[in-house]
């Protein structure tokens, strides 16, 4: 009985040992097959696309501040109290239109006084001329000396100088009187009024009476970095930067509410120096504004299009980002994937990237499900047609400075 029990125990130990050996063998076999996710030895299927060339257009947005083509501060040339304001804030005025009138009582008195001084000086000149007329024949007859003649001539010249001074004072007084009527030096829209009727203003006042902005043409100022500026102007023909900009396509303006201004604009000029502190170039675009929709001081974005011929475009979902770099999984001839770094242009393509480096035509990349992949993973590629990836989405503000 004891011998029989020992035999059974030995047989059970042998069975357990055999099972353990089989489990170890299966585990080793799986390791040699690559250890694929899912069931042991299974190679999963992934959608794959072939890289090809397409043409597309990207948009890049640059923050801008709007200014009228002419912005003029209206100031008083003389000291005085505002007596009347002829226009309202925000009104559209023409060149030469009357805006303000200052109290003119003191200046009118000054004009009358200056006019009287002119009359006195004229009378003194007449008297000096009479005296000179009497002296000349007496000198000719040697009744009196030439000294008397020279003295009368000097007196006449002095009186004539005094008359000229009096007339200049009169003109100055009349000009000051005219300065009480303040007109618009340009056509445009009136700004706010920091001073009201009864306020004392002068040429030394810190704030202007108002500002007139000619907004029939609006300037949009923005900054672009040196690299992007070179890309923008590369290949453009012209003797100077203005002629080169004429070859650029029109630009659009994205308003503060993210709507796009209905009238296209053009880039006109750029500063001749690069700002060393920011590494940017200041650029100016202009937009027509006949109905006054745009206002000076407004904010928005200048949207610049860039056309690309024969470039590689891939879906964003086929990429992953790591430490600021972009990667895709390229399928090798052995059906193993390898993570490959690529360089992309981030623009306004809907769900796609333009690839500038890292891929070539004919490469096959994994299109979807990349989160479950690792480099050197073997897959079963399923070739799919990704369709056109150059569709543009210009209404979405994705371009960043």
C-alpha positions as CSV (number, residue, x, y, z in Angstrom):
1,X,0.0,0.0,0.0
2,X,2.8,2.4,0.9
3,X,4.7,1.5,-2.3
4,X,1.6,2.1,-4.4
5,X,1.1,5.6,-2.8
6,X,4.7,6.5,-3.6
7,X,4.3,5.4,-7.2
8,X,1.2,7.7,-7.6
9,X,3.1,10.6,-6.2
10,X,6.0,10.2,-8.5
11,X,3.6,10.0,-11.5
12,X,1.9,13.3,-10.5
13,X,5.2,15.0,-10.2
14,X,6.2,13.9,-13.7
15,X,2.9,15.1,-15.1
16,X,3.4,18.6,-13.5
17,X,7.0,18.8,-14.8
18,X,5.8,17.9,-18.3
19,X,3.2,20.7,-18.2
20,X,5.7,23.2,-17.0
21,X,8.2,22.2,-19.8
22,X,5.4,22.7,-22.4
23,X,4.5,26.2,-21.0
24,X,8.1,27.3,-21.2
25,X,8.5,26.0,-24.8
26,X,5.3,27.9,-25.9
27,X,6.5,31.1,-24.2
28,X,9.9,30.9,-25.9
29,X,8.2,30.3,-29.3
30,X,6.1,33.5,-28.8
31,X,9.2,35.6,-28.1
32,X,10.9,34.3,-31.3
33,X,7.8,35.3,-33.3
34,X,8.0,39.0,-32.2
35,X,5.6,39.2,-29.2
36,X,2.8,40.9,-31.2
37,X,0.0,42.6,-29.3
38,X,-3.3,40.6,-29.2
39,X,-3.3,36.9,-29.6
40,X,0.1,35.0,-29.5
41,X,1.7,35.2,-32.9
42,X,-1.1,37.3,-34.5
43,X,0.0,40.1,-36.9
44,X,-2.6,43.0,-36.9
45,X,-3.8,44.8,-39.9
46,X,-3.4,48.5,-40.3
47,X,-4.5,51.0,-43.0
48,X,-1.5,52.3,-45.0
49,X,-1.3,55.1,-47.5
50,X,1.3,55.7,-50.2
51,X,3.0,59.1,-50.1
52,X,2.3,61.3,-53.2
53,X,2.6,64.8,-54.4
54,X,-0.2,67.4,-54.4
55,X,-0.6,71.1,-54.9
56,X,-2.2,73.3,-52.2
57,X,-2.5,76.7,-50.7
58,X,-1.7,77.5,-47.0
59,X,-2.8,80.6,-45.1
60,X,-0.8,82.3,-42.3
61,X,-2.3,84.8,-40.0
62,X,-0.4,87.8,-38.4
63,X,-1.9,90.0,-35.7
64,X,-2.4,93.6,-36.9
65,X,-3.5,97.0,-35.8
66,X,-5.4,99.2,-38.2
67,X,-4.7,102.8,-38.9
68,X,-6.3,105.3,-41.4
69,X,-4.1,106.4,-44.3
70,X,-4.0,109.9,-42.8
71,X,-4.5,110.6,-39.1
72,X,-4.3,114.3,-38.1
73,X,-4.4,115.8,-34.6
74,X,-6.5,119.0,-34.5
75,X,-4.9,121.6,-32.2
76,X,-5.5,125.2,-31.4
77,X,-2.7,127.6,-32.6
78,X,-3.8,130.2,-30.1
79,X,-5.1,130.4,-26.5
80,X,-8.8,130.8,-26.2
81,X,-12.1,129.5,-24.9
82,X,-14.2,127.1,-27.1
83,X,-17.3,129.0,-28.0
84,X,-18.9,126.6,-30.4
85,X,-18.5,123.0,-31.7
86,X,-19.9,122.5,-35.2
87,X,-19.6,118.7,-35.6
88,X,-20.3,115.6,-33.4
89,X,-17.9,112.8,-32.5
90,X,-17.7,110.2,-35.2
91,X,-18.9,112.5,-37.9
92,X,-17.5,112.3,-41.4
93,X,-16.0,115.7,-42.4
94,X,-14.5,117.2,-45.6
95,X,-11.3,119.1,-45.9
96,X,-11.8,122.7,-44.9
97,X,-15.0,122.0,-43.0
98,X,-15.5,124.2,-39.8
99,X,-15.1,122.2,-36.6
100,X,-14.6,124.6,-33.7
101,X,-14.8,128.4,-33.0
102,X,-12.9,130.0,-30.2
103,X,-14.0,133.3,-28.4
104,X,-12.6,136.1,-30.5
105,X,-13.5,139.3,-28.5
106,X,-9.9,140.0,-27.4
107,X,-8.5,139.2,-30.8
108,X,-11.0,141.5,-32.5
109,X,-9.8,144.3,-30.2
110,X,-6.2,143.5,-31.1
111,X,-7.0,143.7,-34.8
112,X,-8.7,147.2,-34.3
113,X,-5.7,148.4,-32.3
114,X,-3.2,147.1,-34.9
115,X,-5.3,148.8,-37.7
116,X,-5.1,152.1,-35.8
117,X,-1.4,151.8,-35.5
118,X,-1.1,151.3,-39.2
119,X,-3.0,154.5,-39.8
120,X,-0.8,156.4,-37.4
121,X,2.3,155.0,-39.1
122,X,0.9,156.0,-42.5
123,X,0.3,159.5,-41.3
124,X,3.8,159.8,-40.0
125,X,5.2,158.6,-43.3
126,X,3.2,161.2,-45.1
127,X,4.5,163.9,-42.8
128,X,8.1,162.8,-43.3
129,X,7.6,162.8,-47.1
130,X,6.3,166.4,-46.9
131,X,9.3,167.5,-44.8
132,X,11.7,165.9,-47.2
133,X,9.9,167.6,-50.1
134,X,10.5,171.0,-48.5
135,X,14.1,170.3,-47.6
136,X,15.3,169.3,-51.1
137,X,14.8,172.7,-52.9
138,X,16.4,174.5,-50.0
139,X,19.5,172.3,-50.1
140,X,19.7,172.8,-53.9
141,X,19.7,176.6,-53.3
142,X,22.3,176.1,-50.5
143,X,20.0,177.7,-48.1
144,X,20.4,174.8,-45.7
145,X,23.1,172.2,-45.5
146,X,23.0,168.6,-46.9
147,X,22.9,167.3,-43.3
148,X,19.3,168.5,-42.9
149,X,18.5,166.6,-46.1
150,X,20.1,163.5,-44.9
151,X,18.4,163.8,-41.6
152,X,14.9,164.1,-43.2
153,X,15.7,161.1,-45.5
154,X,16.6,159.0,-42.5
155,X,13.5,160.1,-40.7
156,X,11.4,159.0,-43.7
157,X,13.1,155.6,-43.8
158,X,12.4,155.1,-40.1
159,X,8.7,156.0,-40.5
160,X,8.4,153.7,-43.4
161,X,9.9,150.9,-41.3
162,X,7.5,151.7,-38.5
163,X,4.6,151.5,-41.1
164,X,5.9,148.1,-42.3
165,X,6.0,146.8,-38.7
166,X,2.5,148.1,-38.0
167,X,1.2,146.4,-41.1
168,X,2.9,143.1,-40.0
169,X,1.3,143.4,-36.6
170,X,-2.1,143.9,-38.3
171,X,-1.6,140.8,-40.5
172,X,-0.5,138.8,-37.4
173,X,-3.6,140.0,-35.5
174,X,-5.9,139.1,-38.4
175,X,-4.2,135.6,-38.6
176,X,-4.8,135.1,-34.9
177,X,-8.4,136.1,-35.4
178,X,-8.7,133.6,-38.2
179,X,-7.2,130.9,-36.0
180,X,-10.3,131.2,-33.8
181,X,-12.1,129.3,-36.6
182,X,-10.6,125.8,-36.6
183,X,-11.2,123.7,-39.8
184,X,-10.4,120.2,-40.8
185,X,-7.1,119.9,-42.7
186,X,-8.2,116.6,-44.2
187,X,-11.2,114.5,-45.2
188,X,-12.0,111.8,-42.6
189,X,-13.8,110.7,-39.5
190,X,-13.8,112.8,-36.3
191,X,-12.6,111.2,-33.1
192,X,-13.6,112.0,-29.5
193,X,-13.7,115.5,-27.9
194,X,-11.6,115.8,-24.7
195,X,-12.6,119.5,-24.5
196,X,-16.2,121.0,-24.5
197,X,-17.7,124.4,-25.0
198,X,-16.2,126.8,-22.4
199,X,-12.9,124.9,-22.1
200,X,-9.7,127.0,-22.3
201,X,-7.3,125.5,-24.9
202,X,-4.0,126.6,-26.4
203,X,-1.1,125.4,-28.5
204,X,0.5,123.9,-25.4
205,X,-2.5,121.7,-24.4
206,X,-1.5,118.1,-23.9
207,X,-4.5,116.6,-25.6
208,X,-5.6,117.7,-29.1
209,X,-9.1,119.1,-29.7
210,X,-9.9,115.9,-31.6
211,X,-8.4,113.6,-34.3
212,X,-9.4,113.4,-37.9
213,X,-8.8,110.0,-39.5
214,X,-9.0,109.5,-43.3
215,X,-10.2,105.9,-43.4
216,X,-11.1,105.5,-47.1
217,X,-7.9,103.4,-47.2
218,X,-6.8,101.5,-44.2
219,X,-3.3,100.5,-43.3
220,X,-2.7,97.2,-41.5
221,X,0.7,97.0,-39.8
222,X,2.1,93.6,-38.7
223,X,5.4,91.9,-38.0
224,X,6.8,88.8,-39.7
225,X,9.9,86.9,-38.7
226,X,13.0,87.0,-40.9
227,X,12.7,83.4,-42.2
228,X,9.1,83.8,-43.2
229,X,9.8,87.1,-44.9
230,X,12.5,85.5,-47.0
231,X,10.1,82.7,-48.0
232,X,7.4,85.2,-48.8
233,X,9.7,87.3,-51.1
234,X,11.8,84.5,-52.6
235,X,11.7,84.3,-56.3
236,X,9.7,87.6,-56.8
237,X,10.9,89.8,-59.6
238,X,11.3,93.6,-59.2
239,X,13.9,96.4,-58.8
240,X,12.8,97.1,-55.2
241,X,10.6,95.6,-52.5
242,X,7.5,97.5,-53.6
243,X,7.8,96.1,-57.2
244,X,8.2,92.6,-55.7
245,X,5.2,93.0,-53.5
246,X,3.1,93.8,-56.6
247,X,3.7,90.2,-57.7
248,X,2.2,88.8,-54.5
249,X,-1.4,87.6,-54.4
250,X,-4.0,89.6,-52.5
251,X,-4.3,89.2,-48.7
252,X,-7.4,89.1,-46.6
253,X,-8.3,90.7,-43.2
254,X,-9.7,88.7,-40.4
255,X,-11.7,91.0,-38.1
256,X,-12.0,90.9,-34.3
257,X,-15.2,88.7,-34.5
258,X,-13.3,86.1,-36.7
259,X,-15.2,87.1,-39.8
260,X,-13.3,87.9,-43.0
261,X,-13.4,91.4,-44.4
262,X,-15.2,91.3,-47.7
263,X,-12.6,93.4,-49.6
264,X,-9.1,92.0,-50.4
265,X,-6.0,94.0,-49.7
266,X,-2.4,94.1,-50.8
267,X,1.0,94.1,-49.1
268,X,2.6,97.4,-50.1
269,X,5.9,97.9,-48.2
270,X,8.2,96.6,-45.5
271,X,10.7,98.3,-43.2
272,X,14.3,98.3,-44.4
273,X,15.7,96.9,-41.2
274,X,15.1,93.8,-39.0
275,X,14.3,94.5,-35.4
276,X,17.2,93.0,-33.5
277,X,15.2,92.6,-30.3
278,X,12.5,90.5,-32.0
279,X,14.1,89.3,-35.3
280,X,11.0,90.5,-37.2
281,X,10.3,92.8,-40.2
282,X,7.5,95.4,-40.0
283,X,5.2,95.1,-42.9
284,X,2.2,97.2,-44.1
285,X,-0.8,96.0,-46.0
286,X,-3.6,98.2,-47.3
287,X,-7.4,97.6,-47.6
288,X,-10.0,99.8,-49.3
289,X,-12.6,101.1,-46.9
290,X,-15.1,103.1,-48.9
291,X,-18.1,102.5,-46.5
292,X,-16.2,103.1,-43.3
293,X,-16.6,99.6,-41.9
294,X,-13.0,99.6,-40.7
295,X,-11.9,102.0,-37.9
296,X,-8.5,103.3,-36.9
297,X,-7.2,101.5,-33.8
298,X,-9.1,98.3,-34.7
299,X,-7.5,94.9,-34.3
300,X,-7.5,91.8,-36.5
301,X,-5.2,89.5,-38.5
302,X,-3.7,89.8,-41.9
303,X,-4.1,86.5,-43.7
304,X,-1.4,85.7,-46.3
305,X,-1.8,82.9,-48.8
306,X,1.1,80.7,-50.0
307,X,0.7,78.4,-52.9
308,X,2.7,75.2,-53.0
309,X,3.2,73.0,-56.1
310,X,4.0,69.3,-55.9
311,X,4.4,68.9,-52.1
312,X,3.8,65.9,-49.8
313,X,0.6,66.2,-47.8
314,X,-0.3,63.7,-45.0
315,X,-3.2,63.5,-42.5
316,X,-2.5,64.8,-39.1
317,X,-3.9,61.6,-37.6
318,X,-1.0,59.7,-39.2
319,X,1.5,61.7,-37.1
320,X,2.5,61.9,-33.4
321,X,4.4,64.7,-31.6
322,X,7.3,64.1,-29.2
323,X,9.3,67.0,-27.6
324,X,8.2,69.4,-30.3
325,X,9.1,67.1,-33.2
326,X,6.7,65.3,-35.6
327,X,6.9,61.5,-36.4
328,X,5.2,59.0,-38.6
329,X,5.4,55.2,-38.9
330,X,7.0,54.2,-42.2
331,X,6.3,50.7,-43.4
332,X,9.4,48.8,-44.6
333,X,9.7,46.1,-47.2
334,X,9.6,43.5,-44.4
335,X,6.2,45.0,-43.2
336,X,7.8,46.3,-40.1
337,X,7.2,49.9,-39.1
338,X,9.8,52.4,-38.1
339,X,9.2,55.7,-36.4
340,X,10.6,58.5,-38.7
341,X,11.0,62.1,-37.9
342,X,9.4,64.6,-40.4
343,X,9.4,68.3,-40.9
344,X,6.0,70.0,-41.5
345,X,4.4,73.3,-42.2
346,X,1.6,74.1,-39.8
347,X,-0.9,76.1,-41.8
348,X,-4.7,76.1,-42.5
349,X,-5.1,72.8,-44.2
350,X,-8.0,70.9,-42.7
351,X,-6.6,68.0,-40.7
352,X,-3.5,67.7,-42.8
353,X,0.2,68.8,-42.8
354,X,2.5,69.8,-45.6
355,X,5.7,67.8,-45.2
356,X,9.0,69.5,-46.1
357,X,11.4,66.8,-45.0
358,X,11.7,63.2,-43.8
359,X,9.5,61.5,-46.4
360,X,9.7,60.8,-50.1
361,X,7.3,59.9,-52.8
362,X,6.4,56.2,-52.7
363,X,6.9,55.8,-49.0
364,X,4.2,53.9,-47.2
365,X,3.0,55.3,-43.8
366,X,0.5,53.9,-41.3
367,X,-2.6,56.0,-41.6
368,X,-4.6,55.2,-38.4
369,X,-4.2,53.4,-35.1
370,X,-0.7,54.5,-34.5
371,X,-1.1,54.7,-30.8
372,X,-0.8,50.9,-30.5
373,X,2.4,50.7,-32.5
374,X,6.0,50.7,-31.6
375,X,9.1,50.8,-33.8
376,X,10.0,47.4,-35.4
377,X,6.4,46.1,-34.9
378,X,5.4,43.9,-37.8
379,X,2.0,44.6,-39.3
380,X,-0.3,43.5,-42.1
381,X,-0.5,46.6,-44.3
382,X,-3.9,47.4,-45.9
383,X,-3.3,49.9,-48.7
384,X,-6.0,52.6,-48.8
385,X,-6.6,55.7,-50.9
386,X,-6.5,58.7,-48.5
387,X,-8.1,61.0,-51.2
388,X,-7.2,64.6,-51.7
389,X,-5.6,66.1,-48.6
390,X,-5.1,69.6,-50.0
391,X,-8.6,70.9,-49.1
392,X,-8.2,74.4,-47.6
393,X,-10.0,75.7,-44.6
394,X,-9.3,79.5,-44.7
395,X,-12.1,80.4,-42.3
396,X,-10.4,78.7,-39.4
397,X,-7.7,80.8,-37.8
398,X,-5.0,78.3,-37.2
399,X,-1.9,80.2,-38.4
400,X,0.3,81.3,-35.6
401,X,2.9,83.9,-35.4
